[in-house]
Amino acid sequence: MSKLFRFITSKTFLINVIIAIIAFFIFLWLIVFGLNRFTKHGEYIHVPNLTSVTIADAQDMLEDADLSYQVIDSAVFNVLYPPFAVIDQFPRANAEVKSGRVIKLTINPGKPRKIELPNVVEKTTRRAIHYLESKGLKSGELIYVPDIARDRVLGLRVGDEEVEPGAMLEPGTVVDLIVGKGLSNERIRVPYLKFLTLEEAQMKLSLARQLR
């Protein structure tokens, strides 16, 4: 017991203890320093503004900034941006992120996707106009024709041609509405239809009704 006491109180033991403590703190400092360097603690990158930038240019900018990216295709073509340009990003521009952070990019489609013409036949003019515009189409002229269904849509026309519901149209296409104006005593000259096919006769009657 006396030998152990003398060893603990000896100069050699105290020197070893001090060396061990110093070695422990040096080892701890090396671990913290290494982790900080590995994680780049306190070092941030400002996310560049990629709005309206093409995907190719955005890729170069992110690679130069040591950032990654993920492309998300937009389902709706935005006319305010060029085709294949970035229309949204997350995180936002100027946000502070760590190196290697994935930036999510929403890309504008290459061209507008066509819209299916909704069936607004037999609906009121007001509801038909609202429904067309809610789908990304534009309402054009109201072409009134004599019909018992007053203020009801009887048909649809794009340019000089009548179109059926379900037709695929470009966004913003102007659709004219053929609308009933009720019955009247107005007389219409009946065109000569003999020897015409049914389709030709219907077309000629429709033209005569519009040009009355």
PASEBA-1860 file (N, C-alpha, C; in nm, 3 decimals):
! residues 212
1> MSKLFRFI> 0.083/-0.121/0.000/0.000/0.000/0.000/0.086/0.126/0.000 ~ 0.195/0.119/0.081/0.286/0.232/0.089/0.356/0.255/-0.044 ~ 0.386/0.142/-0.118/0.448/0.156/-0.249/0.355/0.225/-0.348 ~ 0.224/0.187/-0.343/0.126/0.249/-0.433/0.112/0.397/-0.403 ~ 0.109/0.433/-0.278/0.097/0.574/-0.238/0.218/0.653/-0.286 ~ 0.338/0.593/-0.268/0.458/0.661/-0.312/0.459/0.679/-0.464 ~ 0.403/0.577/-0.538/0.399/0.587/-0.686/0.304/0.698/-0.730 ~ 0.186/0.704/-0.663/0.087/0.805/-0.701/0.139/0.945/-0.674
9> TSKTFLIN> 0.215/0.960/-0.569/0.265/1.093/-0.532/0.400/1.124/-0.593 ~ 0.448/1.030/-0.674/0.580/1.051/-0.732/0.573/1.149/-0.847 ~ 0.688/1.205/-0.879/0.699/1.301/-0.988/0.670/1.237/-1.124 ~ 0.713/1.112/-1.141/0.692/1.041/-1.267/0.543/1.024/-1.296 ~ 0.465/0.986/-1.194/0.320/0.966/-1.211/0.251/1.096/-1.249 ~ 0.289/1.204/-1.179/0.227/1.334/-1.208/0.256/1.379/-1.350 ~ 0.382/1.355/-1.396/0.418/1.393/-1.534/0.335/1.313/-1.634 ~ 0.316/1.185/-1.609/0.236/1.100/-1.699/0.091/1.145/-1.704
17> VIIAIIAF> 0.037/1.183/-1.587/-0.101/1.231/-1.582/-0.117/1.359/-1.663 ~ -0.022/1.451/-1.646/-0.028/1.577/-1.720/-0.019/1.552/-1.870 ~ 0.074/1.461/-1.909/0.089/1.427/-2.051/-0.040/1.366/-2.106 ~ -0.104/1.280/-2.026/-0.229/1.216/-2.069/-0.340/1.318/-2.087 ~ -0.348/1.415/-1.996/-0.452/1.519/-2.006/-0.429/1.604/-2.130 ~ -0.302/1.643/-2.151/-0.270/1.725/-2.269/-0.301/1.649/-2.397 ~ -0.266/1.520/-2.401/-0.292/1.437/-2.519/-0.441/1.424/-2.544 ~ -0.520/1.413/-2.436/-0.666/1.402/-2.450/-0.725/1.527/-2.514
25> FIFLWLIV> -0.682/1.646/-2.468/-0.736/1.771/-2.523/-0.690/1.794/-2.667 ~ -0.565/1.753/-2.695/-0.518/1.764/-2.834/-0.601/1.674/-2.925 ~ -0.628/1.551/-2.880/-0.708/1.458/-2.958/-0.850/1.511/-2.978 ~ -0.908/1.568/-2.871/-1.043/1.625/-2.880/-1.045/1.742/-2.978 ~ -0.943/1.828/-2.974/-0.937/1.943/-3.066/-0.925/1.897/-3.211 ~ -0.845/1.792/-3.233/-0.830/1.739/-3.369/-0.963/1.686/-3.423 ~ -1.040/1.620/-3.337/-1.171/1.568/-3.380/-1.264/1.682/-3.418 ~ -1.274/1.784/-3.332/-1.362/1.898/-3.360/-1.317/1.972/-3.485
33> FGLNRFTK> -1.187/1.994/-3.497/-1.134/2.064/-3.614/-1.162/1.986/-3.742 ~ -1.144/1.853/-3.736/-1.169/1.770/-3.853/-1.315/1.771/-3.894 ~ -1.406/1.765/-3.794/-1.550/1.767/-3.826/-1.589/1.901/-3.887 ~ -1.535/2.009/-3.834/-1.567/2.141/-3.889/-1.521/2.155/-4.033 ~ -1.404/2.100/-4.061/-1.355/2.105/-4.199/-1.437/2.016/-4.290 ~ -1.476/1.900/-4.239/-1.552/1.806/-4.322/-1.692/1.860/-4.352 ~ -1.758/1.919/-4.252/-1.894/1.970/-4.271/-1.895/2.117/-4.314 ~ -1.773/2.179/-4.321/-1.763/2.321/-4.356/-1.853/2.404/-4.266
41> HGEYIHVP> -1.838/2.380/-4.136/-1.919/2.449/-4.036/-1.903/2.601/-4.049 ~ -2.018/2.670/-4.054/-2.016/2.815/-4.064/-1.998/2.868/-4.204 ~ -1.980/2.779/-4.303/-1.962/2.822/-4.441/-2.092/2.797/-4.518 ~ -2.146/2.901/-4.580/-2.272/2.891/-4.653/-2.254/2.944/-4.795 ~ -2.344/2.897/-4.883/-2.344/2.941/-5.023/-2.478/3.010/-5.049 ~ -2.474/3.123/-5.115/-2.597/3.193/-5.152/-2.651/3.133/-5.282 ~ -2.776/3.088/-5.277/-2.838/3.027/-5.394/-2.856/3.133/-5.503 ~ -2.808/3.107/-5.624/-2.824/3.207/-5.732/-2.969/3.218/-5.778
49> NLTSVTIA> -3.003/3.332/-5.836/-3.137/3.353/-5.891/-3.143/3.289/-6.030 ~ -3.225/3.185/-6.043/-3.230/3.108/-6.166/-3.357/3.133/-6.247 ~ -3.441/3.225/-6.202/-3.568/3.251/-6.270/-3.543/3.299/-6.412 ~ -3.613/3.240/-6.507/-3.606/3.270/-6.650/-3.479/3.218/-6.716 ~ -3.392/3.153/-6.640/-3.268/3.097/-6.696/-3.298/2.961/-6.757 ~ -3.239/2.930/-6.871/-3.259/2.798/-6.932/-3.199/2.691/-6.843 ~ -3.247/2.569/-6.857/-3.200/2.461/-6.772/-3.051/2.435/-6.790 ~ -3.000/2.454/-6.913/-2.858/2.432/-6.937/-2.773/2.535/-6.862
57> DAQDMLED> -2.815/2.663/-6.869/-2.741/2.768/-6.797/-2.755/2.751/-6.646 ~ -2.873/2.709/-6.600/-2.894/2.687/-6.457/-2.802/2.577/-6.406 ~ -2.786/2.472/-6.484/-2.696/2.363/-6.446/-2.553/2.414/-6.429 ~ -2.506/2.496/-6.522/-2.370/2.550/-6.513/-2.354/2.639/-6.390 ~ -2.454/2.723/-6.363/-2.446/2.814/-6.249/-2.443/2.737/-6.117 ~ -2.523/2.632/-6.108/-2.526/2.554/-5.984/-2.399/2.473/-5.965 ~ -2.345/2.420/-6.073/-2.219/2.346/-6.062/-2.105/2.438/-6.020 ~ -2.104/2.560/-6.072/-2.001/2.657/-6.032/-2.013/2.694/-5.884
65> ADLSYQVI> -2.137/2.690/-5.833/-2.160/2.723/-5.692/-2.150/2.601/-5.601 ~ -2.111/2.486/-5.657/-2.097/2.361/-5.581/-2.232/2.317/-5.523 ~ -2.337/2.329/-5.604/-2.471/2.288/-5.565/-2.524/2.185/-5.664 ~ -2.618/2.103/-5.617/-2.683/2.004/-5.702/-2.822/2.053/-5.739 ~ -2.890/1.982/-5.828/-3.024/2.025/-5.867/-3.112/1.905/-5.901 ~ -3.242/1.929/-5.893/-3.343/1.829/-5.931/-3.448/1.901/-6.015 ~ -3.478/1.845/-6.132/-3.571/1.908/-6.226/-3.712/1.856/-6.200 ~ -3.806/1.950/-6.191/-3.949/1.918/-6.177/-4.021/1.981/-6.295
73> DSAVFNVL> -4.082/1.899/-6.379/-4.152/1.951/-6.497/-4.286/2.012/-6.456 ~ -4.315/2.129/-6.510/-4.444/2.193/-6.486/-4.547/2.138/-6.585 ~ -4.670/2.121/-6.538/-4.775/2.068/-6.625/-4.840/2.177/-6.709 ~ -4.820/2.303/-6.672/-4.886/2.414/-6.740/-4.781/2.506/-6.801 ~ -4.797/2.538/-6.927/-4.705/2.629/-6.994/-4.731/2.771/-6.949 ~ -4.627/2.841/-6.905/-4.638/2.979/-6.860/-4.585/3.070/-6.971 ~ -4.676/3.151/-7.028/-4.638/3.235/-7.142/-4.541/3.346/-7.103 ~ -4.523/3.371/-6.974/-4.433/3.476/-6.928/-4.287/3.433/-6.930
81> YPPFAVID> -4.262/3.303/-6.953/-4.126/3.251/-6.950/-4.095/3.178/-7.081 ~ -3.969/3.177/-7.122/-3.932/3.103/-7.243/-3.949/2.952/-7.222 ~ -3.961/2.876/-7.329/-3.966/2.729/-7.317/-3.840/2.675/-7.249 ~ -3.858/2.576/-7.164/-3.749/2.509/-7.092/-3.672/2.603/-6.999 ~ -3.735/2.712/-6.957/-3.672/2.803/-6.861/-3.722/2.772/-6.720 ~ -3.643/2.813/-6.621/-3.681/2.793/-6.481/-3.791/2.893/-6.445 ~ -3.904/2.843/-6.395/-4.012/2.932/-6.353/-4.028/2.936/-6.201 ~ -3.961/2.844/-6.131/-3.965/2.844/-5.985/-3.847/2.764/-5.933
89> QFPRANAE> -3.804/2.796/-5.811/-3.692/2.725/-5.751/-3.710/2.717/-5.600 ~ -3.655/2.611/-5.542/-3.654/2.596/-5.397/-3.525/2.528/-5.356 ~ -3.451/2.589/-5.260/-3.475/2.715/-5.189/-3.471/2.837/-5.283 ~ -3.526/2.946/-5.233/-3.536/3.068/-5.311/-3.398/3.129/-5.336 ~ -3.394/3.224/-5.428/-3.270/3.294/-5.458/-3.218/3.366/-5.334 ~ -3.085/3.363/-5.317/-3.012/3.428/-5.207/-3.026/3.356/-5.074 ~ -3.096/3.242/-5.071/-3.101/3.164/-4.948/-2.962/3.107/-4.918 ~ -2.928/3.093/-4.789/-2.798/3.040/-4.750/-2.808/2.890/-4.729
97> VKSGRVIK> -2.728/2.813/-4.803/-2.732/2.667/-4.796/-2.590/2.614/-4.788 ~ -2.579/2.487/-4.750/-2.449/2.422/-4.745/-2.409/2.371/-4.884 ~ -2.282/2.348/-4.900/-2.231/2.294/-5.026/-2.296/2.160/-5.057 ~ -2.332/2.140/-5.184/-2.394/2.015/-5.227/-2.544/2.011/-5.210 ~ -2.605/2.117/-5.158/-2.750/2.120/-5.138/-2.822/2.102/-5.270 ~ -2.930/2.024/-5.271/-3.010/2.001/-5.391/-3.110/2.116/-5.408 ~ -3.103/2.183/-5.522/-3.196/2.292/-5.554/-3.301/2.237/-5.650 ~ -3.428/2.245/-5.611/-3.537/2.193/-5.693/-3.580/2.301/-5.793
105> LTINPGKP> -3.579/2.265/-5.921/-3.611/2.359/-6.028/-3.739/2.317/-6.101 ~ -3.836/2.408/-6.108/-3.957/2.384/-6.186/-3.937/2.443/-6.324 ~ -3.949/2.359/-6.427/-3.915/2.398/-6.564/-4.041/2.418/-6.648 ~ -4.041/2.523/-6.727/-4.151/2.551/-6.819/-4.151/2.447/-6.932 ~ -4.267/2.394/-6.970/-4.269/2.299/-7.083/-4.218/2.362/-7.212 ~ -4.185/2.276/-7.308/-4.133/2.325/-7.435/-4.237/2.398/-7.518 ~ -4.362/2.364/-7.503/-4.469/2.432/-7.577/-4.599/2.416/-7.498 ~ -4.698/2.503/-7.526/-4.825/2.492/-7.455/-4.892/2.357/-7.482
113> RKIELPNV> -4.949/2.301/-7.378/-5.024/2.177/-7.394/-5.168/2.211/-7.431 ~ -5.222/2.138/-7.524/-5.356/2.170/-7.573/-5.462/2.143/-7.466 ~ -5.570/2.218/-7.480/-5.680/2.211/-7.384/-5.799/2.145/-7.451 ~ -5.865/2.057/-7.380/-5.985/1.993/-7.433/-6.103/2.089/-7.422 ~ -6.169/2.113/-7.534/-6.284/2.204/-7.536/-6.397/2.145/-7.452 ~ -6.436/2.213/-7.345/-6.542/2.157/-7.259/-6.678/2.163/-7.327 ~ -6.767/2.079/-7.282/-6.902/2.075/-7.338/-6.988/2.180/-7.268 ~ -7.009/2.293/-7.335/-7.093/2.398/-7.279/-7.224/2.412/-7.356
121> VEKTTRRA> -7.249/2.320/-7.446/-7.375/2.321/-7.521/-7.491/2.299/-7.425 ~ -7.598/2.374/-7.444/-7.718/2.373/-7.361/-7.701/2.448/-7.230 ~ -7.583/2.502/-7.205/-7.564/2.584/-7.085/-7.599/2.728/-7.117 ~ -7.626/2.809/-7.014/-7.653/2.950/-7.036/-7.526/3.019/-7.086 ~ -7.545/3.130/-7.155/-7.430/3.202/-7.210/-7.331/3.240/-7.101 ~ -7.383/3.289/-6.990/-7.296/3.334/-6.881/-7.212/3.219/-6.825 ~ -7.276/3.105/-6.800/-7.202/2.991/-6.747/-7.102/2.937/-6.849 ~ -7.140/2.938/-6.976/-7.050/2.887/-7.079/-6.924/2.973/-7.089
129> IHYLESKG> -6.941/3.106/-7.086/-6.826/3.196/-7.093/-6.734/3.174/-6.974 ~ -6.792/3.165/-6.856/-6.711/3.143/-6.735/-6.635/3.011/-6.743 ~ -6.703/2.908/-6.790/-6.641/2.775/-6.797/-6.527/2.773/-6.899 ~ -6.547/2.835/-7.014/-6.442/2.840/-7.117/-6.318/2.912/-7.065 ~ -6.340/3.027/-7.001/-6.226/3.105/-6.954/-6.154/3.039/-6.838 ~ -6.227/2.961/-6.757/-6.162/2.890/-6.647/-6.072/2.778/-6.698 ~ -6.094/2.734/-6.821/-6.011/2.629/-6.881/-5.894/2.686/-6.961 ~ -5.882/2.818/-6.966/-5.771/2.878/-7.040/-5.806/2.916/-7.182
137> LKSGELIY> -5.934/2.914/-7.219/-5.979/2.957/-7.351/-6.043/3.095/-7.339 ~ -6.068/3.158/-7.454/-6.129/3.290/-7.453/-6.264/3.285/-7.525 ~ -6.361/3.354/-7.469/-6.492/3.361/-7.535/-6.489/3.473/-7.638 ~ -6.544/3.446/-7.755/-6.544/3.543/-7.863/-6.681/3.603/-7.886 ~ -6.727/3.601/-8.011/-6.855/3.661/-8.046/-6.971/3.573/-7.999 ~ -7.083/3.638/-7.974/-7.209/3.568/-7.950/-7.290/3.576/-8.078 ~ -7.311/3.462/-8.141/-7.383/3.456/-8.269/-7.525/3.410/-8.239 ~ -7.619/3.504/-8.246/-7.757/3.472/-8.209/-7.833/3.415/-8.329
145> VPDIARDR> -7.909/3.309/-8.304/-7.992/3.246/-8.407/-8.129/3.219/-8.348 ~ -8.233/3.219/-8.430/-8.367/3.190/-8.378/-8.373/3.047/-8.324 ~ -8.416/3.033/-8.202/-8.430/2.901/-8.141/-8.513/2.915/-8.015 ~ -8.588/2.812/-7.982/-8.674/2.815/-7.864/-8.591/2.826/-7.736 ~ -8.466/2.777/-7.739/-8.379/2.781/-7.621/-8.312/2.918/-7.614 ~ -8.382/3.013/-7.557/-8.331/3.151/-7.551/-8.213/3.159/-7.454 ~ -8.107/3.228/-7.498/-7.986/3.249/-7.418/-7.918/3.117/-7.380 ~ -7.937/3.015/-7.461/-7.868/2.887/-7.441/-7.770/2.866/-7.555
153> VLGLRVGD> -7.655/2.806/-7.520/-7.554/2.779/-7.621/-7.599/2.661/-7.707 ~ -7.601/2.682/-7.838/-7.644/2.578/-7.931/-7.526/2.513/-8.003 ~ -7.415/2.585/-8.010/-7.298/2.532/-8.079/-7.176/2.618/-8.053 ~ -7.063/2.571/-8.100/-6.935/2.639/-8.079/-6.864/2.657/-8.212 ~ -6.791/2.766/-8.224/-6.723/2.792/-8.349/-6.586/2.854/-8.322 ~ -6.487/2.807/-8.396/-6.352/2.864/-8.392/-6.320/2.913/-8.532 ~ -6.305/3.044/-8.547/-6.286/3.100/-8.680/-6.414/3.083/-8.761 ~ -6.402/3.020/-8.877/-6.520/3.000/-8.963/-6.575/2.858/-8.952
161> EEVEPGAM> -6.522/2.778/-8.861/-6.564/2.638/-8.853/-6.628/2.608/-8.718 ~ -6.736/2.530/-8.724/-6.796/2.483/-8.600/-6.712/2.369/-8.544 ~ -6.700/2.365/-8.413/-6.619/2.262/-8.346/-6.706/2.192/-8.244 ~ -6.670/2.068/-8.218/-6.744/1.986/-8.123/-6.673/1.986/-7.988 ~ -6.748/1.972/-7.879/-6.685/1.956/-7.748/-6.587/1.838/-7.749 ~ -6.476/1.855/-7.683/-6.374/1.750/-7.682/-6.260/1.778/-7.777 ~ -6.277/1.878/-7.867/-6.168/1.914/-7.959/-6.051/1.969/-7.878 ~ -5.929/1.940/-7.922/-5.809/1.986/-7.854/-5.764/2.119/-7.915
169> LEPGTVVD> -5.759/2.222/-7.831/-5.728/2.357/-7.877/-5.607/2.413/-7.801 ~ -5.540/2.508/-7.865/-5.429/2.576/-7.801/-5.483/2.667/-7.689 ~ -5.407/2.685/-7.581/-5.451/2.779/-7.477/-5.471/2.918/-7.535 ~ -5.577/2.985/-7.493/-5.605/3.120/-7.541/-5.683/3.124/-7.670 ~ -5.723/3.007/-7.725/-5.803/3.005/-7.848/-5.936/3.075/-7.825 ~ -5.976/3.158/-7.921/-6.104/3.230/-7.912/-6.215/3.140/-7.964 ~ -6.316/3.119/-7.881/-6.430/3.033/-7.917/-6.555/3.118/-7.923 ~ -6.618/3.123/-8.042/-6.745/3.194/-8.056/-6.859/3.102/-8.013
177> LIVGKGLS> -6.963/3.163/-7.956/-7.078/3.087/-7.909/-7.199/3.114/-7.997 ~ -7.259/3.007/-8.045/-7.385/3.018/-8.119/-7.497/3.005/-8.017 ~ -7.576/3.113/-8.002/-7.670/3.124/-7.891/-7.812/3.142/-7.945 ~ -7.906/3.075/-7.882/-8.046/3.092/-7.920/-8.099/3.226/-7.872 ~ -8.180/3.290/-7.958/-8.237/3.420/-7.920/-8.389/3.414/-7.907 ~ -8.442/3.293/-7.905/-8.586/3.278/-7.895/-8.651/3.279/-8.031 ~ -8.779/3.242/-8.035/-8.852/3.239/-8.161/-8.909/3.376/-8.193 ~ -8.924/3.405/-8.321/-8.979/3.534/-8.363/-9.057/3.512/-8.493
185> NERIRVPY> -9.114/3.620/-8.541/-9.188/3.615/-8.668/-9.098/3.642/-8.787 ~ -8.969/3.645/-8.761/-8.874/3.675/-8.868/-8.878/3.565/-8.973 ~ -8.878/3.604/-9.097/-8.883/3.509/-9.207/-8.744/3.492/-9.269 ~ -8.715/3.369/-9.308/-8.587/3.337/-9.371/-8.616/3.269/-9.504 ~ -8.546/3.310/-9.610/-8.562/3.247/-9.739/-8.497/3.109/-9.734 ~ -8.575/3.008/-9.767/-8.526/2.870/-9.764/-8.446/2.845/-9.892 ~ -8.319/2.804/-9.877/-8.236/2.779/-9.997/-8.281/2.653/-10.071 ~ -8.243/2.644/-10.196/-8.276/2.528/-10.278/-8.185/2.413/-10.238
193> LKFLTLEE> -8.244/2.302/-10.192/-8.167/2.192/-10.135/-8.173/2.064/-10.218 ~ -8.247/2.066/-10.329/-8.264/1.945/-10.408/-8.130/1.899/-10.465 ~ -8.110/1.770/-10.464/-7.989/1.702/-10.514/-7.867/1.718/-10.423 ~ -7.882/1.784/-10.305/-7.771/1.799/-10.211/-7.769/1.680/-10.113 ~ -7.651/1.648/-10.066/-7.640/1.546/-9.961/-7.692/1.606/-9.831 ~ -7.715/1.519/-9.731/-7.766/1.567/-9.603/-7.668/1.666/-9.539 ~ -7.541/1.633/-9.547/-7.440/1.721/-9.488/-7.436/1.856/-9.558 ~ -7.444/1.855/-9.692/-7.443/1.979/-9.768/-7.568/2.062/-9.739
201> AQMKLSLA> -7.684/1.994/-9.725/-7.809/2.064/-9.697/-7.804/2.130/-9.559 ~ -7.751/2.056/-9.459/-7.741/2.112/-9.325/-7.649/2.234/-9.323 ~ -7.539/2.226/-9.395/-7.445/2.337/-9.400/-7.509/2.459/-9.466 ~ -7.584/2.435/-9.573/-7.647/2.546/-9.645/-7.757/2.611/-9.561 ~ -7.832/2.529/-9.486/-7.936/2.583/-9.398/-7.874/2.664/-9.284 ~ -7.764/2.613/-9.231/-7.697/2.685/-9.121/-7.644/2.818/-9.170 ~ -7.589/2.821/-9.292/-7.537/2.945/-9.348/-7.650/3.044/-9.375 ~ -7.761/2.994/-9.424/-7.875/3.082/-9.451/-7.931/3.141/-9.322
209> RQLR> -7.926/3.061/-9.214/-7.975/3.109/-9.086/-7.886/3.219/-9.030 ~ -7.755/3.205/-9.051/-7.661/3.305/-8.999/-7.659/3.432/-9.084 ~ -7.692/3.420/-9.213/-7.685/3.534/-9.303/-7.824/3.592/-9.331 ~ -7.918/3.559/-9.246/-8.057/3.601/-9.269/-8.069/3.753/-9.276
END
